[in-house]
């Protein structure tokens, strides 16, 4: 049984690379129409749209900052006009900065909070009315194990992901009566550009601590997200950890 109506679409933010791109391509490969956004690398979204077109799948692309309410609202409004009814949104847009808290400037702090947490508010706020109208929907927030347990030298990032987890649980309670589920995927270390700041020795040391013995792939996260999207709405308010048994 599938819970994704054939004529609906999935919204993915931060979709030009990494986890977001993997989720978008997984949707396209399953013949699910998509709406995708990015701040940078718009040409990668154009390549994604061409790939989708070759498969007969619709892909609406948008360049903007989901941490800005106007951009988020415009993106989702235009996507709805273009594609119809959104069944799910994957709030993936986000950034990370490594450093001690005392070296984190107010500008750094605000940028991380805006990118990682405010963006989830902006996009959820913009898409919920349509989901309420249809009495159906899925909201999936991409979080991190550091939102569960915290990480030294990533205090700001950990704080935002902890906020995403709390938002997920609270919003799930609000929307459950309307048949809309809200869940988060708390990732461990994933093989994306976000982790290119680490040396091979750093990565090897981390992988030695992970029972699975390796980093997660973006495709593995994408497959988990698609499982959640295609799950019954009774699965809600959960922080689903995907970390190879690390935490």
Buried (B, 14 or more C-beta within 10 A) or exposed (E): EEBBEEEBBBBBBBBBBBBBBBBBBBBBBBEBBBBBBBBEBBEBBBBBBEBBEEEEBBBBBBBBBBBBBEBBBBBBEEBBEBBBBBBBBBBBBBBBBBEEEEEBEEEBBEBBBBBBBBBBBBBBEBBBEBBBEBEBBBBBBBBBBBBBEBBEBBBBBBBBBBBBBBBBBEBBEEBBEBBBBBBBBBBBBBBBEBBEEBEEEEBEEBBEEBEEEEBBBBBBBBBBBBEBBBBEBEBBBBBBBBBBEBE
